[in-house]
Amino acid sequence: MSNHNRFAPVALLLATLIMLVGWLSDRTGGDQLAAESYAADPAVFMTRFDSMVAAHATGRNLDNTPVVRPPPGDVHMRVKRWEFSPALELEPGKTYRLHLLSEDVVHSAAIGEAEVLLEPGMVKVVTLVVPGNGRVRIQCAEYCGLGHTKMIGSIEVIQ
Ligand SMILES: [Cu+2]
């Protein structure tokens, strides 16, 4: 057997490993924005949500959801059939930590390139660096019933 033939299987194995590592890092890359998760205390979560809305509501509503303009930092978002609440107005270039809690069934949040699964009782925290302009897409990507395809939140970039 020549050297070439002897090393062919090794080369093939290496190539497969490299592809596998690439695939795995792609997969984890998609979830990188999910910085953390923690068990929800619903009462505490609602208190934080309510005080955020009370302090930073714009006074407008969008599809029966309050429009809120929170400062950079922690933002609490309620998720349920079939809405994300509140609607957000965020500043370009700033970093927000979206705390997402499902209140009924399993949903997910596809935010920009990231997607996090939202199981009731667990808060997922997504770090969002707001782009320069436009809107940030946020929608449910886990089938959750009749209104699933219309379960789209509103994150608008304001100047
Ligand atoms: Cu859904």
Backbone and ligand atoms as CSV (ligand in chain L), in Angstrom:
chain,resi,resn,atom,element,x,y,z
A,1,MET,N,N,0.842,-1.199,0.000
A,1,MET,CA,C,0.000,0.000,0.000
A,1,MET,C,C,0.882,1.255,0.000
A,2,SER,N,N,0.632,2.186,-0.872
A,2,SER,CA,C,1.420,3.416,-0.900
A,2,SER,C,C,0.996,4.323,0.264
A,3,ASN,N,N,1.869,5.275,0.575
A,3,ASN,CA,C,1.543,6.245,1.637
A,3,ASN,C,C,0.228,6.961,1.339
A,4,HIS,N,N,0.052,7.277,0.071
A,4,HIS,CA,C,-1.139,8.029,-0.338
A,4,HIS,C,C,-2.405,7.276,0.067
A,5,ASN,N,N,-2.425,5.987,-0.265
A,5,ASN,CA,C,-3.618,5.199,0.040
A,5,ASN,C,C,-3.823,5.021,1.536
A,6,ARG,N,N,-2.704,4.899,2.237
A,6,ARG,CA,C,-2.815,4.662,3.680
A,6,ARG,C,C,-3.420,5.877,4.384
A,7,PHE,N,N,-3.097,7.063,3.887
A,7,PHE,CA,C,-3.578,8.256,4.584
A,7,PHE,C,C,-4.930,8.754,4.088
A,8,ALA,N,N,-5.421,8.163,2.994
A,8,ALA,CA,C,-6.699,8.636,2.449
A,8,ALA,C,C,-7.844,8.553,3.478
A,9,PRO,N,N,-7.969,7.405,4.198
A,9,PRO,CA,C,-9.060,7.343,5.181
A,9,PRO,C,C,-8.897,8.374,6.284
A,10,VAL,N,N,-7.630,8.632,6.695
A,10,VAL,CA,C,-7.378,9.620,7.745
A,10,VAL,C,C,-7.811,10.998,7.261
A,11,ALA,N,N,-7.451,11.298,6.001
A,11,ALA,CA,C,-7.821,12.607,5.442
A,11,ALA,C,C,-9.334,12.746,5.389
A,12,LEU,N,N,-9.990,11.670,5.017
A,12,LEU,CA,C,-11.448,11.702,4.921
A,12,LEU,C,C,-12.061,11.947,6.305
A,13,LEU,N,N,-11.490,11.249,7.307
A,13,LEU,CA,C,-11.977,11.401,8.673
A,13,LEU,C,C,-11.780,12.836,9.154
A,14,LEU,N,N,-10.592,13.392,8.852
A,14,LEU,CA,C,-10.297,14.770,9.253
A,14,LEU,C,C,-11.268,15.745,8.608
A,15,ALA,N,N,-11.505,15.531,7.305
A,15,ALA,CA,C,-12.422,16.424,6.585
A,15,ALA,C,C,-13.815,16.368,7.216
A,16,THR,N,N,-14.242,15.152,7.576
A,16,THR,CA,C,-15.553,14.990,8.198
A,16,THR,C,C,-15.612,15.704,9.538
A,17,LEU,N,N,-14.530,15.557,10.311
A,17,LEU,CA,C,-14.473,16.212,11.627
A,17,LEU,C,C,-14.541,17.730,11.486
A,18,ILE,N,N,-13.794,18.250,10.501
A,18,ILE,CA,C,-13.779,19.705,10.298
A,18,ILE,C,C,-15.174,20.200,9.934
A,19,MET,N,N,-15.859,19.427,9.065
A,19,MET,CA,C,-17.215,19.819,8.685
A,19,MET,C,C,-18.154,19.767,9.885
A,20,LEU,N,N,-17.962,18.733,10.725
A,20,LEU,CA,C,-18.823,18.566,11.898
A,20,LEU,C,C,-18.627,19.723,12.871
A,21,VAL,N,N,-17.348,20.082,13.087
A,21,VAL,CA,C,-17.058,21.206,13.989
A,21,VAL,C,C,-17.680,22.482,13.436
A,22,GLY,N,N,-17.577,22.676,12.132
A,22,GLY,CA,C,-18.183,23.846,11.508
A,22,GLY,C,C,-19.686,23.869,11.697
A,23,TRP,N,N,-20.308,22.698,11.515
A,23,TRP,CA,C,-21.759,22.605,11.669
A,23,TRP,C,C,-22.166,22.898,13.107
A,24,LEU,N,N,-21.411,22.328,14.060
A,24,LEU,CA,C,-21.732,22.545,15.474
A,24,LEU,C,C,-21.574,24.008,15.853
A,25,SER,N,N,-20.517,24.660,15.360
A,25,SER,CA,C,-20.328,26.057,15.750
A,25,SER,C,C,-21.397,26.935,15.101
A,26,ASP,N,N,-21.883,26.555,13.914
A,26,ASP,CA,C,-23.011,27.272,13.321
A,26,ASP,C,C,-24.226,27.161,14.224
A,27,ARG,N,N,-24.437,25.929,14.719
A,27,ARG,CA,C,-25.627,25.702,15.548
A,27,ARG,C,C,-25.560,26.508,16.841
A,28,THR,N,N,-24.419,26.447,17.515
A,28,THR,CA,C,-24.320,27.202,18.761
A,28,THR,C,C,-24.322,28.694,18.461
A,29,GLY,N,N,-23.743,29.079,17.314
A,29,GLY,CA,C,-23.733,30.494,16.948
A,29,GLY,C,C,-25.131,31.065,16.901
A,30,GLY,N,N,-26.092,30.259,16.445
A,30,GLY,CA,C,-27.460,30.740,16.348
A,30,GLY,C,C,-28.091,31.004,17.685
A,31,ASP,N,N,-27.555,30.404,18.731
A,31,ASP,CA,C,-28.155,30.566,20.044
A,31,ASP,C,C,-27.296,31.440,20.958
A,32,GLN,N,N,-26.252,32.030,20.401
A,32,GLN,CA,C,-25.323,32.820,21.210
A,32,GLN,C,C,-25.999,33.991,21.900
A,33,LEU,N,N,-27.046,34.532,21.257
A,33,LEU,CA,C,-27.684,35.712,21.822
A,33,LEU,C,C,-28.500,35.370,23.053
A,34,ALA,N,N,-28.787,34.062,23.255
A,34,ALA,CA,C,-29.503,33.671,24.466
A,34,ALA,C,C,-28.497,33.598,25.593
A,35,ALA,N,N,-28.263,34.740,26.217
A,35,ALA,CA,C,-27.197,34.828,27.203
A,35,ALA,C,C,-27.470,33.935,28.404
A,36,GLU,N,N,-28.718,33.867,28.805
A,36,GLU,CA,C,-29.007,33.122,30.023
A,36,GLU,C,C,-30.493,32.805,30.096
A,37,SER,N,N,-30.837,31.940,31.004
A,37,SER,CA,C,-32.244,31.699,31.287
A,37,SER,C,C,-32.368,31.484,32.792
A,38,TYR,N,N,-33.550,31.767,33.309
A,38,TYR,CA,C,-33.754,31.543,34.738
A,38,TYR,C,C,-35.219,31.225,34.988
A,39,ALA,N,N,-35.468,30.510,36.074
A,39,ALA,CA,C,-36.842,30.158,36.422
A,39,ALA,C,C,-37.597,31.422,36.803
A,40,ALA,N,N,-38.781,31.564,36.231
A,40,ALA,CA,C,-39.548,32.785,36.445
A,40,ALA,C,C,-40.296,32.725,37.758
A,41,ASP,N,N,-40.272,33.840,38.487
A,41,ASP,CA,C,-41.247,34.058,39.536
A,41,ASP,C,C,-42.274,34.988,38.894
A,42,PRO,N,N,-43.461,34.462,38.512
A,42,PRO,CA,C,-44.406,35.259,37.722
A,42,PRO,C,C,-44.760,36.596,38.373
A,43,ALA,N,N,-44.907,36.603,39.698
A,43,ALA,CA,C,-45.283,37.845,40.378
A,43,ALA,C,C,-44.173,38.890,40.245
A,44,VAL,N,N,-42.925,38.455,40.423
A,44,VAL,CA,C,-41.801,39.378,40.298
A,44,VAL,C,C,-41.696,39.878,38.860
A,45,PHE,N,N,-41.868,38.950,37.928
A,45,PHE,CA,C,-41.771,39.333,36.515
A,45,PHE,C,C,-42.825,40.385,36.171
A,46,MET,N,N,-44.061,40.147,36.626
A,46,MET,CA,C,-45.155,41.083,36.318
A,46,MET,C,C,-44.925,42.441,36.970
A,47,THR,N,N,-44.357,42.435,38.177
A,47,THR,CA,C,-44.052,43.709,38.836
A,47,THR,C,C,-43.047,44.505,38.007
A,48,ARG,N,N,-42.034,43.809,37.505
A,48,ARG,CA,C,-41.012,44.491,36.689
A,48,ARG,C,C,-41.615,44.980,35.375
A,49,PHE,N,N,-42.463,44.118,34.787
A,49,PHE,CA,C,-43.124,44.501,33.536
A,49,PHE,C,C,-43.975,45.757,33.756
A,50,ASP,N,N,-44.804,45.712,34.805
A,50,ASP,CA,C,-45.714,46.830,35.064
A,50,ASP,C,C,-44.953,48.126,35.334
A,51,SER,N,N,-43.872,48.031,36.108
A,51,SER,CA,C,-43.164,49.279,36.413
A,51,SER,C,C,-42.444,49.814,35.182
A,52,MET,N,N,-41.991,48.912,34.297
A,52,MET,CA,C,-41.376,49.374,33.046
A,52,MET,C,C,-42.407,50.104,32.178
A,53,VAL,N,N,-43.600,49.509,32.075
A,53,VAL,CA,C,-44.642,50.130,31.247
A,53,VAL,C,C,-45.065,51.465,31.864
A,54,ALA,N,N,-45.240,51.477,33.194
A,54,ALA,CA,C,-45.677,52.704,33.854
A,54,ALA,C,C,-44.660,53.826,33.647
A,55,ALA,N,N,-43.378,53.489,33.691
A,55,ALA,CA,C,-42.342,54.523,33.619
A,55,ALA,C,C,-42.041,54.967,32.193
A,56,HIS,N,N,-42.224,54.079,31.214
A,56,HIS,CA,C,-41.704,54.386,29.877
A,56,HIS,C,C,-42.715,54.255,28.737
A,57,ALA,N,N,-44.011,54.114,29.066
A,57,ALA,CA,C,-45.009,54.027,28.004
A,57,ALA,C,C,-45.073,55.343,27.242
A,58,THR,N,N,-45.251,55.238,25.933
A,58,THR,CA,C,-45.347,56.451,25.118
A,58,THR,C,C,-46.771,57.000,25.140
A,59,GLY,N,N,-47.706,56.204,25.650
A,59,GLY,CA,C,-49.106,56.617,25.650
A,59,GLY,C,C,-49.853,56.096,24.432
A,60,ARG,N,N,-49.105,55.565,23.491
A,60,ARG,CA,C,-49.749,55.007,22.298
A,60,ARG,C,C,-49.914,53.506,22.451
A,61,ASN,N,N,-50.805,52.958,21.637
A,61,ASN,CA,C,-51.010,51.512,21.609
A,61,ASN,C,C,-50.859,51.010,20.189
A,62,LEU,N,N,-50.466,49.768,20.080
A,62,LEU,CA,C,-50.336,49.139,18.770
A,62,LEU,C,C,-50.972,47.757,18.899
A,63,ASP,N,N,-52.057,47.521,18.189
A,63,ASP,CA,C,-52.767,46.245,18.302
A,63,ASP,C,C,-53.065,45.896,19.769
A,64,ASN,N,N,-53.585,46.873,20.512
A,64,ASN,CA,C,-53.947,46.678,21.924
A,64,ASN,C,C,-52.751,46.406,22.834
A,65,THR,N,N,-51.555,46.674,22.344
A,65,THR,CA,C,-50.345,46.497,23.132
A,65,THR,C,C,-49.732,47.870,23.380
A,66,PRO,N,N,-49.333,48.161,24.622
A,66,PRO,CA,C,-48.722,49.472,24.855
A,66,PRO,C,C,-47.390,49.610,24.112
A,67,VAL,N,N,-47.153,50.822,23.630
A,67,VAL,CA,C,-45.862,51.114,23.005
A,67,VAL,C,C,-44.962,51.722,24.081
A,68,VAL,N,N,-43.810,51.096,24.292
A,68,VAL,CA,C,-42.915,51.487,25.374
A,68,VAL,C,C,-41.546,51.837,24.805
A,69,ARG,N,N,-40.947,52.889,25.389
A,69,ARG,CA,C,-39.608,53.296,24.970
A,69,ARG,C,C,-38.681,53.205,26.177
A,70,PRO,N,N,-38.203,52.004,26.488
A,70,PRO,CA,C,-37.386,51.827,27.691
A,70,PRO,C,C,-35.952,52.295,27.453
A,71,PRO,N,N,-35.254,52.672,28.529
A,71,PRO,CA,C,-33.828,53.003,28.370
A,71,PRO,C,C,-33.045,51.718,28.099
A,72,PRO,N,N,-31.822,51.831,27.566
A,72,PRO,CA,C,-30.997,50.639,27.353
A,72,PRO,C,C,-30.847,49.854,28.654
A,73,GLY,N,N,-30.767,48.550,28.529
A,73,GLY,CA,C,-30.675,47.704,29.717
A,73,GLY,C,C,-31.766,46.659,29.698
A,74,ASP,N,N,-32.266,46.332,30.869
A,74,ASP,CA,C,-33.231,45.242,30.989
A,74,ASP,C,C,-34.637,45.659,30.536
A,75,VAL,N,N,-35.222,44.810,29.696
A,75,VAL,CA,C,-36.574,45.036,29.164
A,75,VAL,C,C,-37.374,43.758,29.371
A,76,HIS,N,N,-38.556,43.873,29.940
A,76,HIS,CA,C,-39.363,42.687,30.208
A,76,HIS,C,C,-40.483,42.568,29.204
A,77,MET,N,N,-40.600,41.395,28.609
A,77,MET,CA,C,-41.552,41.174,27.534
A,77,MET,C,C,-42.409,39.953,27.830
A,78,ARG,N,N,-43.725,40.159,27.829
A,78,ARG,CA,C,-44.672,39.059,28.027
A,78,ARG,C,C,-44.994,38.427,26.687
A,79,VAL,N,N,-45.018,37.114,26.679
A,79,VAL,CA,C,-45.281,36.383,25.439
A,79,VAL,C,C,-46.454,35.451,25.685
A,80,LYS,N,N,-47.462,35.551,24.844
A,80,LYS,CA,C,-48.607,34.652,24.969
A,80,LYS,C,C,-49.307,34.587,23.628
A,81,ARG,N,N,-50.258,33.625,23.506
A,81,ARG,CA,C,-51.028,33.536,22.273
A,81,ARG,C,C,-51.715,34.879,22.028
A,82,TRP,N,N,-51.558,35.606,21.016
A,82,TRP,CA,C,-50.537,35.449,20.021
A,82,TRP,C,C,-49.844,36.792,19.874
A,83,GLU,N,N,-49.195,37.160,20.956
A,83,GLU,CA,C,-48.575,38.489,20.961
A,83,GLU,C,C,-47.306,38.542,21.809
A,84,PHE,N,N,-46.498,39.519,21.428
A,84,PHE,CA,C,-45.355,39.929,22.244
A,84,PHE,C,C,-45.704,41.312,22.781
A,85,SER,N,N,-45.624,41.485,24.099
A,85,SER,CA,C,-45.986,42.764,24.681
A,85,SER,C,C,-44.878,43.254,25.614
A,86,PRO,N,N,-44.514,44.517,25.587
A,86,PRO,CA,C,-45.094,45.598,24.805
A,86,PRO,C,C,-44.474,45.689,23.406
A,87,ALA,N,N,-44.987,46.642,22.610
A,87,ALA,CA,C,-44.287,47.056,21.395
A,87,ALA,C,C,-43.153,47.965,21.853
A,88,LEU,N,N,-42.000,47.811,21.233
A,88,LEU,CA,C,-40.818,48.547,21.707
A,88,LEU,C,C,-40.332,49.584,20.706
A,89,GLU,N,N,-39.849,50.676,21.253
A,89,GLU,CA,C,-39.106,51.664,20.467
A,89,GLU,C,C,-37.726,51.759,21.103
A,90,LEU,N,N,-36.710,51.382,20.346
A,90,LEU,CA,C,-35.359,51.297,20.902
A,90,LEU,C,C,-34.400,52.206,20.152
A,91,GLU,N,N,-33.346,52.594,20.854
A,91,GLU,CA,C,-32.372,53.511,20.269
A,91,GLU,C,C,-31.294,52.757,19.487
A,92,PRO,N,N,-30.940,53.269,18.310
A,92,PRO,CA,C,-29.909,52.601,17.502
A,92,PRO,C,C,-28.573,52.549,18.232
A,93,GLY,N,N,-27.872,51.443,18.060
A,93,GLY,CA,C,-26.527,51.299,18.625
A,93,GLY,C,C,-26.504,50.942,20.093
A,94,LYS,N,N,-27.664,50.963,20.741
A,94,LYS,CA,C,-27.696,50.671,22.182
A,94,LYS,C,C,-27.945,49.181,22.417
A,95,THR,N,N,-27.588,48.724,23.616
A,95,THR,CA,C,-27.733,47.317,23.962
A,95,THR,C,C,-28.855,47.135,24.981
A,96,TYR,N,N,-29.732,46.215,24.667
A,96,TYR,CA,C,-30.855,45.904,25.543
A,96,TYR,C,C,-30.808,44.425,25.881
A,97,ARG,N,N,-31.280,44.089,27.061
A,97,ARG,CA,C,-31.408,42.688,27.441
A,97,ARG,C,C,-32.893,42.377,27.541
A,98,LEU,N,N,-33.379,41.627,26.561
A,98,LEU,CA,C,-34.808,41.301,26.516
A,98,LEU,C,C,-35.070,40.074,27.375
A,99,HIS,N,N,-35.858,40.244,28.420
A,99,HIS,CA,C,-36.274,39.126,29.277
A,99,HIS,C,C,-37.634,38.656,28.759
A,100,LEU,N,N,-37.688,37.457,28.219
A,100,LEU,CA,C,-38.900,36.965,27.565
A,100,LEU,C,C,-39.515,35.848,28.380
A,101,LEU,N,N,-40.810,35.982,28.658
A,101,LEU,CA,C,-41.496,34.936,29.420
A,101,LEU,C,C,-42.803,34.551,28.743
A,102,SER,N,N,-42.937,33.270,28.425
A,102,SER,CA,C,-44.212,32.775,27.899
A,102,SER,C,C,-45.164,32.536,29.062
A,103,GLU,N,N,-46.404,32.974,28.859
A,103,GLU,CA,C,-47.397,32.839,29.926
A,103,GLU,C,C,-48.397,31.726,29.667
A,104,ASP,N,N,-48.301,31.057,28.512
A,104,ASP,CA,C,-49.271,29.987,28.279
A,104,ASP,C,C,-48.615,28.714,27.745
A,105,VAL,N,N,-48.311,28.682,26.476
A,105,VAL,CA,C,-47.774,27.464,25.875
A,105,VAL,C,C,-46.341,27.706,25.409
A,106,VAL,N,N,-45.755,26.703,24.788
A,106,VAL,CA,C,-44.396,26.872,24.260
A,106,VAL,C,C,-44.452,27.757,23.017
A,107,HIS,N,N,-43.701,28.831,23.062
A,107,HIS,CA,C,-43.512,29.688,21.901
A,107,HIS,C,C,-42.016,29.733,21.624
A,108,SER,N,N,-41.634,30.502,20.624
A,108,SER,CA,C,-40.231,30.841,20.494
A,108,SER,C,C,-40.176,32.288,20.059
A,109,ALA,N,N,-39.004,32.842,20.167
A,109,ALA,CA,C,-38.818,34.200,19.668
A,109,ALA,C,C,-37.669,34.176,18.683
A,110,ALA,N,N,-38.000,34.472,17.437
A,110,ALA,CA,C,-36.962,34.677,16.434
A,110,ALA,C,C,-36.733,36.175,16.382
A,111,ILE,N,N,-35.527,36.574,16.806
A,111,ILE,CA,C,-35.193,37.993,16.882
A,111,ILE,C,C,-33.962,38.209,16.041
A,112,GLY,N,N,-34.109,38.942,14.958
A,112,GLY,CA,C,-32.984,39.070,14.042
A,112,GLY,C,C,-32.530,37.679,13.632
A,113,GLU,N,N,-31.261,37.363,13.891
A,113,GLU,CA,C,-30.709,36.067,13.492
A,113,GLU,C,C,-30.849,35.019,14.589
A,114,ALA,N,N,-31.254,35.431,15.784
A,114,ALA,CA,C,-31.308,34.503,16.912
A,114,ALA,C,C,-32.701,33.916,17.078
A,115,GLU,N,N,-32.753,32.714,17.619
A,115,GLU,CA,C,-34.050,32.169,17.981
A,115,GLU,C,C,-33.919,31.476,19.331
A,116,VAL,N,N,-34.844,31.784,20.231
A,116,VAL,CA,C,-34.846,31.115,21.525
A,116,VAL,C,C,-36.203,30.477,21.753
A,117,LEU,N,N,-36.167,29.285,22.316
A,117,LEU,CA,C,-37.393,28.574,22.660
A,117,LEU,C,C,-37.905,29.122,23.996
A,118,LEU,N,N,-39.194,29.380,24.060
A,118,LEU,CA,C,-39.770,29.957,25.278
A,118,LEU,C,C,-40.738,28.976,25.903
A,119,GLU,N,N,-40.275,28.316,26.962
A,119,GLU,CA,C,-41.130,27.385,27.684
A,119,GLU,C,C,-41.724,28.128,28.869
A,120,PRO,N,N,-43.020,27.896,29.127
A,120,PRO,CA,C,-43.658,28.595,30.244
A,120,PRO,C,C,-42.864,28.364,31.530
A,121,GLY,N,N,-42.688,29.415,32.295
A,121,GLY,CA,C,-41.998,29.278,33.570
A,121,GLY,C,C,-40.517,29.585,33.532
A,122,MET,N,N,-39.958,29.638,32.314
A,122,MET,CA,C,-38.532,29.968,32.199
A,122,MET,C,C,-38.362,31.259,31.413
A,123,VAL,N,N,-37.640,32.179,32.007
A,123,VAL,CA,C,-37.336,33.428,31.314
A,123,VAL,C,C,-36.074,33.226,30.486
A,124,LYS,N,N,-36.109,33.645,29.234
A,124,LYS,CA,C,-34.902,33.665,28.404
A,124,LYS,C,C,-34.478,35.114,28.231
A,125,VAL,N,N,-33.177,35.316,28.336
A,125,VAL,CA,C,-32.646,36.662,28.186
A,125,VAL,C,C,-31.868,36.749,26.878
A,126,VAL,N,N,-32.279,37.639,26.018
A,126,VAL,CA,C,-31.629,37.831,24.723
A,126,VAL,C,C,-30.981,39.207,24.708
A,127,THR,N,N,-29.693,39.229,24.436
A,127,THR,CA,C,-29.000,40.516,24.327
A,127,THR,C,C,-29.133,41.027,22.899
A,128,LEU,N,N,-29.647,42.219,22.788
A,128,LEU,CA,C,-29.923,42.792,21.466
A,128,LEU,C,C,-29.152,44.095,21.308
A,129,VAL,N,N,-28.295,44.138,20.295
A,129,VAL,CA,C,-27.648,45.394,19.924
A,129,VAL,C,C,-28.440,45.942,18.749
A,130,VAL,N,N,-29.029,47.089,18.958
A,130,VAL,CA,C,-29.980,47.636,17.986
A,130,VAL,C,C,-29.246,48.155,16.754
A,131,PRO,N,N,-29.715,47.778,15.571
A,131,PRO,CA,C,-29.086,48.262,14.333
A,131,PRO,C,C,-29.346,49.756,14.130
A,132,GLY,N,N,-28.724,50.300,13.109
A,132,GLY,CA,C,-28.765,51.745,12.885
A,132,GLY,C,C,-30.123,52.312,12.562
A,133,ASN,N,N,-30.964,51.522,11.938
A,133,ASN,CA,C,-32.292,52.037,11.602
A,133,ASN,C,C,-33.224,50.889,11.249
A,134,GLY,N,N,-34.462,51.218,10.991
A,134,GLY,CA,C,-35.435,50.230,10.545
A,134,GLY,C,C,-36.138,49.546,11.703
A,135,ARG,N,N,-36.396,48.267,11.526
A,135,ARG,CA,C,-37.106,47.498,12.532
A,135,ARG,C,C,-36.313,46.234,12.825
A,136,VAL,N,N,-36.493,45.704,14.029
A,136,VAL,CA,C,-35.916,44.405,14.355
A,136,VAL,C,C,-37.049,43.399,14.288
A,137,ARG,N,N,-36.866,42.380,13.475
A,137,ARG,CA,C,-37.909,41.366,13.343
A,137,ARG,C,C,-38.020,40.570,14.641
A,138,ILE,N,N,-39.229,40.410,15.147
A,138,ILE,CA,C,-39.451,39.491,16.267
A,138,ILE,C,C,-40.751,38.742,16.017
A,139,GLN,N,N,-40.653,37.434,15.932
A,139,GLN,CA,C,-41.867,36.653,15.720
A,139,GLN,C,C,-41.719,35.263,16.295
A,140,CYS,N,N,-42.874,34.630,16.512
A,140,CYS,CA,C,-42.867,33.276,17.037
A,140,CYS,C,C,-42.532,32.311,15.906
A,141,ALA,N,N,-41.618,31.385,16.189
A,141,ALA,CA,C,-41.223,30.399,15.180
A,141,ALA,C,C,-41.514,28.986,15.665
A,142,GLU,N,N,-42.391,28.860,16.650
A,142,GLU,CA,C,-42.774,27.552,17.174
A,142,GLU,C,C,-44.298,27.486,17.093
A,143,TYR,N,N,-44.818,26.526,16.339
A,143,TYR,CA,C,-46.265,26.508,16.108
A,143,TYR,C,C,-47.030,26.494,17.438
A,144,CYS,N,N,-47.957,27.431,17.603
A,144,CYS,CA,C,-48.640,27.588,18.891
A,144,CYS,C,C,-50.140,27.765,18.723
A,145,GLY,N,N,-50.666,27.373,17.562
A,145,GLY,CA,C,-52.111,27.445,17.379
A,145,GLY,C,C,-52.508,28.362,16.229
A,146,LEU,N,N,-53.803,28.619,16.175
A,146,LEU,CA,C,-54.387,29.299,15.011
A,146,LEU,C,C,-53.716,30.621,14.647
A,147,GLY,N,N,-53.377,31.413,15.666
A,147,GLY,CA,C,-52.842,32.744,15.379
A,147,GLY,C,C,-51.335,32.775,15.214
A,148,HIS,N,N,-50.712,31.610,15.174
A,148,HIS,CA,C,-49.246,31.534,15.179
A,148,HIS,C,C,-48.605,32.386,14.077
A,149,THR,N,N,-49.124,32.268,12.857
A,149,THR,CA,C,-48.445,32.965,11.751
A,149,THR,C,C,-48.526,34.483,11.905
A,150,LYS,N,N,-49.488,34.952,12.726
A,150,LYS,CA,C,-49.603,36.409,12.908
A,150,LYS,C,C,-48.970,36.867,14.212
A,151,MET,N,N,-48.260,35.946,14.868
A,151,MET,CA,C,-47.645,36.295,16.148
A,151,MET,C,C,-46.316,36.987,15.901
A,152,ILE,N,N,-46.427,38.268,15.646
A,152,ILE,CA,C,-45.270,39.089,15.289
A,152,ILE,C,C,-45.241,40.300,16.221
A,153,GLY,N,N,-44.117,40.504,16.867
A,153,GLY,CA,C,-43.998,41.653,17.755
A,153,GLY,C,C,-43.490,42.874,17.014
A,154,SER,N,N,-43.406,43.974,17.724
A,154,SER,CA,C,-42.950,45.205,17.090
A,154,SER,C,C,-41.752,45.774,17.844
A,155,ILE,N,N,-40.612,45.817,17.168
A,155,ILE,CA,C,-39.435,46.507,17.712
A,155,ILE,C,C,-38.991,47.510,16.656
A,156,GLU,N,N,-39.235,48.764,16.961
A,156,GLU,CA,C,-38.926,49.802,15.994
A,156,GLU,C,C,-37.700,50.577,16.464
A,157,VAL,N,N,-36.812,50.876,15.528
A,157,VAL,CA,C,-35.625,51.662,15.859
A,157,VAL,C,C,-35.964,53.131,15.690
A,158,ILE,N,N,-35.797,53.894,16.764
A,158,ILE,CA,C,-36.117,55.322,16.691
A,158,ILE,C,C,-34.826,56.119,16.715
A,159,GLN,N,N,-34.824,57.285,16.119
A,159,GLN,CA,C,-33.604,58.119,16.054
A,159,GLN,C,C,-33.598,59.133,17.186
L,1,CU,CU,CU,-46.229,30.389,17.531
